[in-house]
């Protein structure tokens, strides 16, 4: 009985020290954080220059593990130990600097769906300034380890199992958009994202922990992407005055200049925007011969996807389009250059 008692005591010690062992093990794994470039390209002028300044980032230096409530069932024939741990993502699990990733991804997105260029020029009154403060950067997940020990009359044995849970990310960023010393708008962006963990169980603990760490990094990456897309969309609206047209095929970007000076506009969702006075010359495209009842497609920034609709009214360069959203029919006014005629669907 003494060997059995020693084995039970050893298993109990292992279960109690699981968080420290897991934290030490996770230090061996780090993943590259990538950015998915899948937004449609905007067909607009990029003469405006925006300097990006990141003033604050609260991401922890290292990935940490803390113990949660577990379960111990010490029976004579069957003994069960369950250790639950909370893992919080830190910079040590990411190969690239997260601060650099955020700013460089914003610059890349501006070249794709943005109507501006990010510049590193010294701050002055002739360019716009985007000051970013990452107030919250919190990615956590749950890791479970179970140990079962059974004892029969002439034999005994044990089994160990590990599993991971989905990663949950909360990202909160405050943006201040200025021209010179003039504050154009200030807005807070909050993103909550749940990243599923498909490979939740495996016989190889090393592979499991590597996949587990990578999944947390991917959750942070997708949250960052969502936040950046919202920031770029708001800057577009400020500088462009409307939703920018989408690049169709190999068309060249618009060469029209957008007026950088403007009057104060009304408040929209807590934001104050500049109202540009210059009008953008219409661009002749294949959409010039639209008629009521024609089927069209356009990009919806709120849905982050291409939407199908039907032309309901023609107002010169403005088209009223009816489309379905979450089971309800809605209408939206779009510039003629923002939509594309399509076949019936």
Secondary structure, DSSP 8 states (H G I E B T S, - for coil): -HHHHHHHHHHHHHHHTHHHHHHHHHTT--B-------S--B-S----EEEEEEEEE---SS-EEEE---EEEE-SSEEEEEEEEEEE--GGGBSS-HHHHHHHHHHHHHHHT-SSEEE-S---TTSEEEEEEEEEEEEEEEEEEEEEEEE-SS-EEEEEEEEE--EEEEEEEEEEEEETTEEEEEEEEEEEEEE--S--B-S-HHHHHHHHHHHHHHHHHHHHHHHHHHHHHHHHHHHHSS---B--TT---------S-EEEEEEETTEEEEEE-S-------GGGG--TT-EEEEEETTTTEEEEEEEEEEETTEEEEEEEETTEEEEEEEEGGGEEE----
